[in-house]
């Protein structure tokens, strides 16, 4: 049983602590999401680079998904579809068309593509992965280009 306190400043103290706890939880969730999106960006980039430089085919995504799920059985997010979305995220946000649009929207003159890509990556990380996945699922033209055809 909790002993009732009669200190006049206790309710304000409790309210301030509750607000701080809620702020910390929100901040922690944002930090986790940021790192997760950056991880997914890196996985997408890695898949693209290996396919371009090492000649890996589309089958690597299914193998990678199975291997990652085996190594991290308690982690969600390593399904075949999600790995394709990671690749799509990277390709969509680093395409010359997307970066050109970013230059126009940001109203900058000549932008260093590497710096612009880094800025886009950082901005992208502030958006929850679920939002990215929903948008990417709706981009049918990009999906047709990125996802292998299934029969």
C-alpha positions, 0 to 999 in steps of 0.5 A, a space after each residue: 500500500 502506498 503512503 499518501 503524501 501531503 506535500 503541496 509540491 508533490 503533484 507538480 513534481 509528479 506531473 513534471 516527471 511524467 512529462 519527462 518520461 513521455 518525452 524520453 520515450 518519444 525521443 528513444 523511439 525516434 532514435 531507434 526509427 532513425 537507426 532502423 531506416 539508416 540500416 535499411 538504407 545501407 542494406 538496400 545500398 549493399 544489395 544494389 552495389 553487389 548486384 551492379 559490381 559483383 553481378 549478383 542476381 535477384 535470387 540473392 535477396 531471397 537468400 539474404 532474407 532467409 539467412 538474416 532471419 536465421 541469424 536474427 530470429 527475434 527481429 522483424 523486418 527481414 522478409 523478402 518483400 522488406 528487403 526489396 523495399 530496402 533496395 527500392 528505398 535506396 534506388 528511389 532516393 538516389 536516382 538522378 530524377 529524385 535528386 534533381 527534384 530535391 535541388 529544385 525544392 531546396 532552391 539550391 544552385 549546383 549541388 554536390 551529388 554526394 552531399 545532396 545524397 547524404 542530406 536526402 539520406 538524413 532526411 529520409 531517416 526522420 520518416 518512420 519505416 512503415 511510412 516509407 514502406 507504404 509509399 514504396 508499395 504504391 509506386 507501381 512503376 518503380 516496383 516493376 523496375 525493382 522487383 523481379 517478375 513473379 510467375 
